Amino acid sequence: MARRKARYAGRVRIASLVLLAACGGGSAVTPHDAARADATVTDAPATPPHLVVYVSGNAPTIAYYDFDLATGALTSVGQVTAFAANPSFLALTRTRLYAVSEDTDRVGAYAVDPRTGALAFIDDVSSGGQGPAHVAVDRTGAFVFAAGYTDGMVAVLPVRADGGVTAASSTLEAGANAHMIIADPANKFVFVPCKGADYIAQYRFDAATGALVPNATPTVPTAAGAGPRHLAFAPNGAFAYVIAESASTLSAFAYDAVPGRLTGLQSVSSRAPGATGANTGAEVVVHPTGKFVYASNRGDNTISVFATGADGKVTFVGQVATGLTPRSFTLDPTGAWMLVANQDSGSITTFALDPSTGMPSPVGPPVAFTKPSFVGFITLP
């Protein structure tokens, strides 16, 4: 037991240093967040950071939990009734939460209590498209992006000083079944995987005005029938990875940040060798070290683990069983833990990640939640 406690204490200490050096775990880092990086690693306190986990899906609520960085345990803190039915996807910053409702074509904004992580509703507006499947925030926190799956429209919604959103300042038709919208690490370009069009739309993004303009090369094709769904950038910004829903493939791309262009490098199955039966790819996540890429498989009900090479290409390492239909999953900001939202099991499962192999190991009993489709972390200020 003493050895176990010492190991957990060491993990907390390392995680605290990583978090302070990285300056937060939200999907958007604001200038205020950047100012917090003044403390040096040698001055970092041993007290672990306060991580809160948010879960939503095909349910009437958004729930939040305290996360124990030493043990991986989730402790329920509370929940709020969502602003609209079925808030299927969330976007998180250190102080705000944004949700989309595919049923009502709306985006809702919430303030995050910096002490507890509790949510306070601010307002909601039209998402600028039909059936929004994804919401994201630009790297400054000044704009919210929404991708409409039903009509292929993407929208940019300015964020007010109070964190609320205003009507879309820019809308464009990205392509059939726009499934995600994400800014590149430099916040100069935006990418939209379009499942029904079998391409990734590429845009120039003006972070001062929120304007989106098709890039010189407006689309990057994927294989016919692949159904590109989600995209994740490597920490170094040199590569990106795309999970294809229909073909169950994981594709690696080189990324040239000057023209904002993706170039295909490789496409492999997201499934384990020899896997059979029906399956669809769902989510892709890159480890904070850039050493591993993870892909979820709905049907196989697994997370596949891939190691990355210096050239950005991936090699299959192994897989781990999850609950039924792992629609979404996330890593904590230190890369020590993985949380998986199992839609048809109605559960969130926790895995510890091996730092050498990247392989997940299940920890503790699952946490119940009705049809979860999103799980994500916020590091409170």
C-alpha positions as CSV (number, residue, x, y, z in Angstrom):
1,M,0.0,0.0,0.0
2,A,2.9,2.4,0.8
3,R,4.4,1.8,-2.6
4,R,1.0,2.4,-4.2
5,K,0.6,5.7,-2.4
6,A,4.1,6.8,-3.3
7,R,3.4,6.0,-7.0
8,Y,0.2,8.0,-6.9
9,A,1.9,10.9,-5.2
10,G,4.6,10.8,-7.9
11,R,2.0,10.8,-10.6
12,V,0.2,13.8,-9.1
13,R,3.5,15.7,-8.8
14,I,4.4,15.0,-12.4
15,A,0.9,15.8,-13.6
16,S,0.9,19.1,-11.7
17,L,4.1,20.2,-13.4
18,V,2.9,19.2,-16.8
19,L,-0.3,21.1,-16.4
20,L,1.3,24.2,-15.1
21,A,3.8,24.2,-17.9
22,A,1.1,23.6,-20.5
23,C,-1.1,26.3,-19.0
24,G,-4.5,24.6,-18.9
25,G,-6.6,21.8,-20.4
26,G,-9.4,23.6,-22.3
27,S,-10.0,23.4,-26.0
28,A,-9.3,27.1,-26.3
29,V,-6.4,29.0,-24.6
30,T,-7.3,32.7,-24.1
31,P,-4.8,35.5,-23.4
32,H,-5.8,35.4,-19.8
33,D,-4.9,31.7,-19.7
34,A,-1.5,32.4,-21.3
35,A,-0.7,34.9,-18.6
36,R,-0.9,32.1,-16.0
37,A,2.2,30.4,-17.5
38,D,4.5,32.8,-15.7
39,A,5.2,30.3,-12.8
40,T,8.2,28.1,-13.5
41,V,8.2,24.3,-13.0
42,T,10.5,24.6,-10.0
43,D,8.0,26.8,-8.3
44,A,5.0,24.5,-9.0
45,P,3.1,23.4,-5.9
46,A,2.6,19.7,-5.1
47,T,-1.2,20.2,-4.9
48,P,-2.8,18.6,-8.0
49,P,-4.8,20.9,-10.3
50,H,-8.6,20.9,-10.1
51,L,-9.9,18.9,-13.0
52,V,-13.6,18.7,-13.8
53,V,-15.2,16.3,-16.3
54,Y,-18.3,17.2,-18.3
55,V,-20.6,14.6,-19.9
56,S,-23.6,15.1,-22.2
57,G,-25.5,13.2,-24.8
58,N,-29.0,12.0,-25.7
59,A,-30.3,13.0,-22.3
60,P,-31.9,16.1,-20.8
61,T,-28.9,17.0,-18.6
62,I,-25.2,18.0,-18.7
63,A,-23.4,16.5,-15.7
64,Y,-20.1,17.4,-14.1
65,Y,-17.7,15.4,-11.9
66,D,-14.5,16.1,-10.0
67,F,-11.6,14.0,-11.3
68,D,-9.0,12.5,-9.1
69,L,-5.7,12.8,-10.9
70,A,-4.1,10.2,-8.6
71,T,-6.7,7.4,-8.9
72,G,-8.8,8.3,-11.9
73,A,-11.9,8.4,-9.8
74,L,-14.9,10.4,-10.9
75,T,-17.1,12.0,-8.1
76,S,-20.4,13.5,-9.1
77,V,-20.6,17.2,-8.3
78,G,-23.9,18.1,-10.0
79,Q,-25.9,18.5,-13.2
80,V,-28.0,21.0,-15.0
81,T,-31.0,20.6,-17.2
82,A,-29.7,21.4,-20.7
83,F,-30.9,24.5,-22.5
84,A,-32.4,22.3,-25.2
85,A,-33.0,18.6,-25.9
86,N,-30.1,16.2,-26.5
87,P,-27.0,18.4,-26.1
88,S,-24.9,15.9,-28.1
89,F,-21.6,17.7,-28.2
90,L,-19.8,20.3,-26.0
91,A,-16.9,22.7,-26.4
92,L,-14.9,23.7,-23.3
93,T,-12.6,26.5,-22.3
94,R,-11.4,27.2,-18.8
95,T,-14.3,29.5,-18.0
96,R,-17.0,28.6,-20.5
97,L,-19.0,25.7,-21.9
98,Y,-20.8,25.6,-25.2
99,A,-23.3,23.0,-26.3
100,V,-25.2,22.1,-29.5
101,S,-28.6,20.6,-29.8
102,E,-29.1,18.6,-33.0
103,D,-32.9,18.6,-32.3
104,T,-33.4,22.3,-32.1
105,D,-30.4,23.7,-34.2
106,R,-29.2,25.8,-31.3
107,V,-26.0,26.6,-29.5
108,G,-26.1,27.3,-25.8
109,A,-23.5,29.1,-23.6
110,Y,-22.7,28.4,-20.0
111,A,-20.4,30.1,-17.5
112,V,-18.2,27.7,-15.5
113,D,-17.8,28.5,-11.7
114,P,-14.0,28.7,-11.2
115,R,-14.3,27.1,-7.7
116,T,-16.7,24.2,-8.3
117,G,-17.1,23.8,-12.1
118,A,-20.9,24.4,-11.7
119,L,-22.7,25.7,-14.8
120,A,-24.8,28.8,-15.1
121,F,-26.8,29.2,-18.3
122,I,-26.1,32.5,-20.2
123,D,-28.0,32.3,-23.5
124,D,-28.6,30.4,-26.7
125,V,-28.8,31.3,-30.4
126,S,-29.3,29.6,-33.8
127,S,-26.4,27.4,-34.8
128,G,-26.5,28.7,-38.3
129,G,-27.2,25.3,-39.8
130,Q,-29.4,22.2,-39.5
131,G,-28.6,19.3,-37.2
132,P,-25.4,20.6,-35.7
133,A,-23.2,17.6,-34.8
134,H,-20.2,19.5,-33.5
135,V,-19.2,22.7,-31.7
136,A,-15.7,24.1,-31.1
137,V,-14.0,27.3,-29.9
138,D,-11.3,29.2,-31.7
139,R,-7.9,29.3,-30.0
140,T,-8.5,32.8,-28.5
141,G,-12.0,32.0,-27.1
142,A,-13.5,34.8,-29.2
143,F,-15.5,32.7,-31.6
144,V,-17.6,29.6,-31.5
145,F,-17.8,27.3,-34.5
146,A,-20.7,25.0,-35.3
147,A,-21.0,22.3,-38.0
148,G,-24.4,21.4,-39.4
149,Y,-24.6,17.7,-40.3
150,T,-28.0,17.8,-41.9
151,D,-27.4,20.7,-44.4
152,G,-23.6,20.8,-44.4
153,M,-23.5,24.4,-43.2
154,V,-20.8,25.7,-40.9
155,A,-21.1,28.9,-38.9
156,V,-18.9,31.3,-36.8
157,L,-20.6,32.9,-33.8
158,P,-18.9,35.8,-32.0
159,V,-18.6,35.5,-28.2
160,R,-19.6,38.4,-26.1
161,A,-17.6,39.7,-23.1
162,D,-20.0,37.8,-20.7
163,G,-19.3,34.5,-22.6
164,G,-22.6,34.5,-24.4
165,V,-22.9,33.9,-28.2
166,T,-24.4,36.2,-30.8
167,A,-25.9,35.3,-34.1
168,A,-23.6,33.9,-36.7
169,S,-21.3,36.4,-38.4
170,S,-20.3,34.0,-41.1
171,T,-21.9,30.9,-42.6
172,L,-20.8,28.7,-45.5
173,E,-21.8,25.4,-47.1
174,A,-18.8,23.2,-46.3
175,G,-20.2,19.9,-47.8
176,A,-22.5,17.0,-47.2
177,N,-22.7,15.9,-43.6
178,A,-20.2,18.4,-42.1
179,H,-19.2,16.4,-39.0
180,M,-16.6,18.6,-37.2
181,I,-15.1,22.0,-37.4
182,I,-11.7,22.8,-35.8
183,A,-9.0,25.5,-36.0
184,D,-5.4,24.7,-36.6
185,P,-2.9,25.3,-33.7
186,A,-2.0,28.7,-35.0
187,N,-5.7,29.8,-35.3
188,K,-5.2,30.8,-38.9
189,F,-7.0,28.0,-40.7
190,V,-10.1,25.9,-40.1
191,F,-10.9,22.4,-41.2
192,V,-14.2,20.6,-41.7
193,P,-14.4,16.8,-42.3
194,C,-17.5,16.2,-44.5
195,K,-18.6,12.7,-44.1
196,G,-21.0,12.6,-47.1
197,A,-18.7,14.4,-49.4
198,D,-15.6,12.3,-48.7
199,Y,-13.3,15.3,-48.3
200,I,-12.0,17.8,-45.7
201,A,-12.9,21.4,-46.4
202,Q,-10.0,23.9,-45.8
203,Y,-10.6,27.6,-44.9
204,R,-8.6,30.6,-44.1
205,F,-9.7,32.1,-40.8
206,D,-9.5,35.8,-39.7
207,A,-9.2,35.7,-35.9
208,A,-9.9,39.4,-35.8
209,T,-13.2,39.4,-37.6
210,G,-14.2,35.7,-37.5
211,A,-14.4,35.5,-41.3
212,L,-14.1,32.2,-43.0
213,V,-12.9,32.0,-46.7
214,P,-12.2,28.9,-48.7
215,N,-8.5,28.2,-48.9
216,A,-6.6,28.2,-52.2
217,T,-7.0,24.4,-52.1
218,P,-10.5,24.3,-50.8
219,T,-10.8,20.6,-50.2
220,V,-8.6,17.5,-49.5
221,P,-10.2,14.3,-50.8
222,T,-10.4,11.1,-48.8
223,A,-11.1,7.6,-50.2
224,A,-14.4,7.2,-51.9
225,G,-17.0,6.1,-49.3
226,A,-14.6,6.6,-46.4
227,G,-16.8,9.1,-44.6
228,P,-14.3,11.4,-42.8
229,R,-15.7,12.2,-39.4
230,H,-13.3,13.8,-36.9
231,L,-9.8,15.3,-37.1
232,A,-7.1,15.9,-34.5
233,F,-3.8,17.7,-34.8
234,A,-0.5,16.4,-33.3
235,P,1.0,18.6,-30.6
236,N,3.8,19.8,-32.8
237,G,1.3,21.0,-35.4
238,A,3.2,19.1,-38.2
239,F,0.6,16.3,-38.6
240,A,-3.1,15.7,-38.4
241,Y,-5.1,12.5,-38.1
242,V,-8.6,11.7,-39.4
243,I,-11.0,9.0,-38.4
244,A,-13.4,7.9,-41.2
245,E,-16.7,6.6,-40.0
246,S,-17.9,4.5,-42.9
247,A,-14.6,2.8,-43.8
248,S,-13.3,2.5,-40.3
249,T,-9.9,4.0,-41.3
250,L,-7.4,6.2,-39.6
251,S,-5.5,8.5,-42.0
252,A,-2.3,10.5,-41.3
253,F,-1.7,13.9,-43.0
254,A,1.2,16.2,-43.1
255,Y,0.3,19.7,-42.3
256,D,1.9,22.8,-43.9
257,A,0.9,25.6,-41.6
258,V,2.0,28.4,-44.0
259,P,-0.6,27.7,-46.7
260,G,-2.9,25.8,-44.3
261,R,-2.9,22.6,-46.4
262,L,-3.2,19.0,-45.5
263,T,-1.4,16.3,-47.6
264,G,-2.2,12.6,-47.2
265,L,0.5,10.3,-45.9
266,Q,-1.1,7.0,-45.0
267,S,-4.5,5.3,-44.4
268,V,-4.9,2.2,-42.2
269,S,-7.7,0.3,-40.6
270,S,-8.8,1.8,-37.3
271,R,-9.6,-1.8,-36.3
272,A,-7.4,-4.6,-35.0
273,P,-6.0,-6.9,-37.6
274,G,-8.5,-9.7,-38.4
275,A,-11.5,-7.8,-37.0
276,T,-14.8,-8.8,-38.7
277,G,-18.4,-7.7,-38.5
278,A,-20.1,-4.3,-38.8
279,N,-18.2,-1.3,-37.4
280,T,-18.0,2.5,-37.7
281,G,-15.2,4.8,-36.6
282,A,-16.1,7.6,-34.2
283,E,-13.3,9.6,-32.5
284,V,-9.6,10.3,-32.9
285,V,-7.4,11.7,-30.1
286,V,-3.6,12.4,-30.1
287,H,-1.7,11.9,-26.9
288,P,-0.2,15.1,-25.5
289,T,3.3,13.8,-26.1
290,G,2.5,13.1,-29.8
291,K,3.7,9.5,-29.4
292,F,0.3,7.8,-29.7
293,V,-2.9,8.2,-31.6
294,Y,-6.2,6.6,-30.4
295,A,-9.3,5.7,-32.4
296,S,-12.7,4.4,-31.2
297,N,-14.6,1.7,-33.0
298,R,-18.4,1.3,-32.7
299,G,-19.3,-2.3,-33.4
300,D,-16.0,-3.8,-32.2
301,N,-16.5,-1.6,-29.1
302,T,-12.8,-0.9,-28.7
303,I,-10.2,1.8,-28.6
304,S,-7.3,1.1,-30.9
305,V,-3.8,2.4,-30.1
306,F,-1.3,3.5,-32.7
307,A,2.3,4.6,-32.2
308,T,3.5,7.5,-34.3
309,G,6.8,7.8,-36.2
310,A,8.9,10.8,-36.9
311,D,7.3,10.9,-40.3
312,G,3.9,11.2,-38.8
313,K,2.8,7.7,-39.9
314,V,1.2,5.3,-37.5
315,T,1.7,1.6,-36.5
316,F,-0.9,-0.5,-34.7
317,V,0.0,-1.3,-31.1
318,G,-3.1,-2.9,-29.7
319,Q,-6.7,-2.4,-28.6
320,V,-8.7,-2.4,-25.4
321,A,-12.4,-3.3,-25.0
322,T,-14.8,-0.5,-23.9
323,G,-18.5,-0.5,-23.2
324,L,-21.0,-0.6,-26.1
325,T,-20.6,2.1,-28.8
326,P,-17.7,4.3,-27.7
327,R,-18.9,7.4,-29.4
328,S,-16.5,9.9,-27.7
329,F,-13.4,9.7,-25.6
330,T,-10.8,12.1,-24.2
331,L,-7.5,12.2,-22.4
332,D,-6.7,14.3,-19.3
333,P,-4.3,17.1,-20.0
334,T,-1.3,15.1,-18.6
335,G,-1.9,12.1,-20.8
336,A,-2.2,9.7,-17.8
337,W,-5.9,8.9,-18.1
338,M,-8.5,8.2,-20.7
339,L,-12.3,8.5,-20.3
340,V,-14.7,6.8,-22.8
341,A,-18.3,7.7,-23.3
342,N,-20.1,4.5,-24.2
343,Q,-23.4,5.5,-25.8
344,D,-25.3,2.2,-25.8
345,S,-23.9,1.0,-22.4
346,G,-24.9,4.2,-20.8
347,S,-21.6,4.6,-19.1
348,I,-18.3,6.4,-18.7
349,T,-15.3,4.1,-18.3
350,T,-11.9,5.1,-17.0
351,F,-8.5,3.8,-18.2
352,A,-5.0,4.4,-17.0
353,L,-2.5,4.9,-19.9
354,D,0.9,3.2,-19.9
355,P,3.4,5.9,-20.7
356,S,5.7,3.5,-22.6
357,T,3.3,1.7,-24.7
358,G,0.3,4.0,-24.7
359,M,-2.0,1.0,-23.9
360,P,-5.1,1.7,-21.7
361,S,-5.9,-0.4,-18.6
362,P,-9.4,-0.3,-17.1
363,V,-9.7,1.3,-13.6
364,G,-12.7,1.2,-11.3
365,P,-16.4,0.6,-12.1
366,P,-18.1,2.5,-14.9
367,V,-20.1,5.7,-14.1
368,A,-23.7,5.6,-15.3
369,F,-25.0,8.3,-17.7
370,T,-27.9,8.0,-20.2
371,K,-26.6,7.6,-23.7
372,P,-23.4,9.7,-23.4
373,S,-22.0,11.1,-26.6
374,F,-19.4,13.6,-25.2
375,V,-16.9,13.6,-22.4
376,G,-14.3,16.3,-21.8
377,F,-12.0,18.0,-19.2
378,I,-11.7,21.5,-17.9
379,T,-8.8,22.6,-15.7
380,L,-10.3,25.2,-13.4
381,P,-8.3,28.4,-13.0
